């Protein structure tokens, strides 16, 4: 991994210099959302590209079973175990930050399968590759499609007491969104993941994992959230979205360089 990380420094510098479309948005993120000065924002852009590359390499190493020396802290593992004990399955809400998939060590300790839901636009090849490197045993990919077949696949997974991971911070054009204040400015968040959680009525945990050193990750799994007796779907969605955005904001402030939404997230002119 050390050699790969060394090569990655040059790759990161290339993107830093020539990937202007994403660089200008990530500059705005550091400069306006974290109130960094110009120089600190510029340095943080390079660091962000570098750690993003590291997380991709780490993810492949973990999922492919390549020998590594990663260590982990797990805050909230008991919450995921509680979901499994409940026998109804559950939903894990995460985002395009950090690298929770690299905590594959945890997946092996849970006596169930993890289903990762992703857009069909993220390509069938990704699904095939991940199933090949993981043997398809503990990780399954559910692709979101126009015919909503993914909803039925998710329902079947929950009936088998499996876990479903949804990214709740990115959406496709035309999807329903909700404006929520995030890092000082309202930003659009997709309603789909929260609607699904409200409809399936299974326990929900908000999960993230962040890289803290070259070989150490910190996993976070929130306490369980569920739709209360008598609570309307809309009220639960409001409570769940607020909890998710609050957790996301807290973690992004702790690990600002591990924010990997390299586009105009707040949809403001810049």
N, C-alpha and C positions, 0 to 999 in steps of 0.2 A: 504493500500500500504506500510505503514511503516514496518509491519511485513514481508511482501514479500521481501522488500528491505534488511531487516536484514538477512533473509535466503539466499538471493542472494549473500551476502558477502562471505559466506562459499562455495557456488557453484562456484563463481568466483575464489576463492583461489584454489579450486580443479583443475579447468581448467588451472590456472596459473602454477600449479605444474606438471600436468600430460598430458596436451595437447601439447606435445613438437612440433609436426609437424606445428601447427599454431603459437605457441609461438616463434619459431625461426624466422619465416617470419615477424612477427610483431615487433620483436626485431630489425631486419634489417631495417624495416620501420622507427622506431624511431631513431635508431643510425645513419643511413646513409642518410635518406631523411630529417630529422629534425636536424641532427647533435647533438643529445643528447649524453651526457656522458653515460657510462655503467650503473651506478646506476640509473640515471634518466630514462633511457630506460627500465630498469627492473621494476621500480615502475609504469611507464606508461603502461606497459603490463597489470598489474593487474587492473589498473584503466580503461583501455580499455575494458577488459572483464566485469567489473562491470557495466559500463555505457551501454554496449551492452545489458546486461541482463535487465537493467532498461528500455531501449527503447522497448524491447520485451514485458515486463509487461505493459508498458504504452500503447503500440499499442493495446493490447488485451482489456485493460480497456476502451479506447476510442471507439474502433470498436464495443464492446459489449454493449456500453451505460452504463457502470458501473459508478456510481457517483464518480466524481473526482474533484479536485480543480486546474486543470491545467489552467494556464494563457498563453496568446500568444501575441507576437508582430508579425505584418504582414507587411513586406516590399515588396511591389509589388502586393498586392491583386488586385489593380486596373488593372494590366496587364491581370490577369485571367478574370476579369469582361469584359475587352475589347474584349477578345476572344469570350466570350459568346454572347456579343452584336453583334459581326460580323456575327453570324449565320452560319458559316462554320465549326464549331468545331475547335479543336486545339490540339497540341501535347505538353506535358510536359516532358522535359528531366530531369532525376534525376540520382542518383547513390546509391551505397551501403554505404552511409554515413548518419549520423544523423538519422532522423526518421520522414520524412515528412508526413507519413500516420497518425501519432499521432496528426497532426493538423486537425483532423476530424471536429473540430469546424468550419473551413473554408469551408469544403465540403458542410456543411449544408446551408451555406450562398450563395452558387453559385446555380443558378437555372438551373442545368444540372447534368448529371451523369458523374462520373469518371470511366474510364476503365483502369485497371492496367494490363499491358502485362507482363507475366512471362513465363519462360521456362517450357515445359511440365515436365521436370525432377524435377521441384519443387513440383510435385505431385498434383494429382486431389484432394486429401484430403484437401490441403490448400485452393483450390478454394471452395470446399463445406463448409469448416469451416468458411471462411470469409463471404460467402453469408448467412450462418446461423446467425452469430453474428451481421451482419449489416442489416439483413432483405432483402438483395438484392436490396435495394431501391436506394441508392446513390453510390454504389460501385459494379463494375462488373469485373470479372477476365477473361482475354482473354489468353488462353494458346497457346504458340508458338509450332506448329506441323510441321512435315515433309511435309505434303500435302499443305502447305501455306494457309490453310483455315483461319488462323488468320489474314491474310492480308485482306480478304474479310470482316471478322468481324470488323476489324478496319475501313474499308471504310464505312460500314453500320453505325457504331457509329458516324463517322464524319458527315455523311449525316443527322443525327438526332441532330447535333450541340452539341455533347458530347465531353468530353476531354479524351485524351489517354495519360497515363503516361508510359514512357519507361525508363528503367535503361540502361544507355549508357556507363557503365564502366566494363562490364563483358561479356564474350562470351563463347560459347561452342567450343570444339576442332573441327577444320575444318571450322569454320566460317571465313569470310573475316575480316581482321583487318587492321588498319593503325597505323604505329609507330608515336607517337607524344611525344615530350619532356614534361615530367611531373615531377615536383619536382627534377629537375636536371638531369634526365635520360630518355631516350626514353622508352616508354611503349606501348604495343599493346592495342588499343581501338577498339571495334566492329564497323564495318561500317554499319551494319543493321539498327540501329535506325536512323542514319543520311540519309541513302538511302530512308527510308520510309518517313521521313520528306520532303525530296526533291521531292519525287514522288507525295505525296498527296497535296503539295502546300498549306498548311494551316499554320496559325501563330504558332510559337514555343516559349515557355518560359522555361527557365532553372530554376528548382525549388529545393530547399532544405529546411529542417527544422532541427534545432539543439537544443538539450537539454542544457539549460543554468543553471538551478537550478533544485532541486528535482521536482518542479511543474511548471516550466516555459519553454516554447519553443519559438524559434525565427524562423519565416518562411521568406524565401527569394524567390521572383519570379522575374526573370530578365525582362527587356524590351523585346518586341516582336521582333522576328527574322522571316523574310519571304524571299522567293525567289523573287528577284527583276525582273522586266521586262527586258528581254534580257540576264539575268544571266544564264549561263549553269548549269546543274545539278552538274557537278564536282566542279565548282567554289563555288556554294552554300554549297556543302558538306564540302569543305575545310574551308569556313568561319564559318560554324556552328560547326564543330569539334573543331576549334581553340577557338571559343567562349565558348563552353562547357568545354573544358579542362582548359581554363583560369579561368572560374568561379569555377570549382571544386578545382583547386590548391589554389585559394584565400581562399575558405571556409575551406579546409583541414588545411591550415596554421593557421586559426583562431580557429579551433576545432580539433586539431591533434588526440585526443583520441577517436574521433567519426568516425574513418576510419575503416570500418568493412569488408575489403577485406583481410581475413586471409589466404592468400596464396602468392606464389611468383609472385606478380603482375608485376614486371619488368622483370621477367623471366631471372634473373641473378643467377649464382651459388652462394650459400651462405651456 
